[in-house]
Amino acid sequence: MEHILFRFAKSVSLFAVTYFSLIHLGVGQEASIIVGLIPLVLGFINVMTELSFSIAAFIFVISAISSLLPSKYKNVAEIVSNTFDVISLEKGGGNLNK
């Protein structure tokens, strides 16, 4: 019983780290919840826990690094989206946000 509670607490904490890190990066709430569910579910059923730890750690490190950047780079999701839109327009693919 204690093992199940520990697994649940560990997976909920991974969900929280992933969710709040993505929110800090400027990702929408729905997408943050969906990506946060990956470590939550994988951790709770104890399958591929290394992958779920890696996902949460990678997102947390990116979020921590982005907090050190100047204010013009705060919304990482918008910067990446704009970059891909520019690349798509240069290749003649049109606008991806239509």
C-alpha positions in Angstrom: 0.0 0.0 0.0 2.8 2.4 0.9 4.5 1.5 -2.4 1.4 2.6 -4.4 1.1 5.8 -2.4 4.8 6.6 -3.1 4.4 5.9 -6.8 1.3 8.1 -6.9 3.0 11.0 -5.1 6.1 10.7 -7.3 4.0 10.7 -10.5 1.9 13.7 -9.3 5.1 15.7 -8.5 6.4 14.9 -12.0 3.1 16.1 -13.4 3.4 19.3 -11.4 7.0 20.0 -12.5 6.1 19.3 -16.2 2.9 21.3 -16.1 4.3 24.5 -14.4 7.5 24.3 -16.5 5.5 24.3 -19.7 3.2 27.1 -18.4 6.4 29.1 -17.7 7.6 28.5 -21.3 4.4 30.0 -22.6 2.7 26.8 -23.8 -1.1 26.7 -23.5 -2.9 25.2 -20.5 -4.4 22.3 -22.5 -1.1 21.3 -24.1 0.6 21.5 -20.7 -1.9 19.2 -19.2 -1.7 16.7 -22.0 2.1 16.6 -21.9 2.0 16.5 -18.1 -0.2 13.5 -18.3 2.6 11.4 -19.9 4.8 11.3 -16.7 1.7 11.0 -14.6 0.4 7.9 -16.3 3.7 6.3 -16.9 4.8 6.9 -13.4 1.7 5.6 -11.8 1.6 2.4 -13.8 5.4 2.1 -13.3 6.1 1.6 -17.0 9.0 3.4 -18.8 9.7 5.6 -15.7 13.1 6.6 -17.0 11.3 8.1 -20.0 8.9 10.0 -17.8 11.7 11.3 -15.6 13.7 12.3 -18.7 10.7 14.2 -20.2 10.0 16.1 -16.9 13.7 16.8 -16.4 14.3 18.1 -19.9 11.3 20.4 -19.8 12.3 21.7 -16.4 15.9 22.4 -17.5 14.7 24.2 -20.6 12.3 26.2 -18.4 15.0 27.1 -15.9 17.4 28.2 -18.7 14.7 30.3 -20.2 14.2 32.2 -16.9 17.8 33.4 -17.3 17.2 34.8 -20.8 16.4 38.5 -21.4 12.8 39.5 -21.4 12.5 39.6 -25.1 12.9 35.8 -25.2 10.3 35.0 -22.5 7.6 33.5 -24.7 9.5 30.6 -26.1 6.5 29.0 -27.7 5.7 32.1 -29.7 9.3 32.4 -30.9 9.5 28.8 -32.0 6.1 29.1 -33.8 7.2 32.3 -35.6 10.5 30.7 -36.6 8.7 27.7 -38.2 6.2 30.0 -39.9 9.1 32.0 -41.5 10.9 28.8 -42.6 7.6 27.5 -44.1 7.0 30.7 -46.0 10.6 30.7 -47.3 10.1 27.2 -48.6 6.8 28.2 -50.2 4.7 26.1 -47.8 2.3 28.9 -46.9 1.2 29.9 -43.4 0.8 27.1 -40.9 -1.6 29.0 -38.6 -4.5 29.0 -41.1 
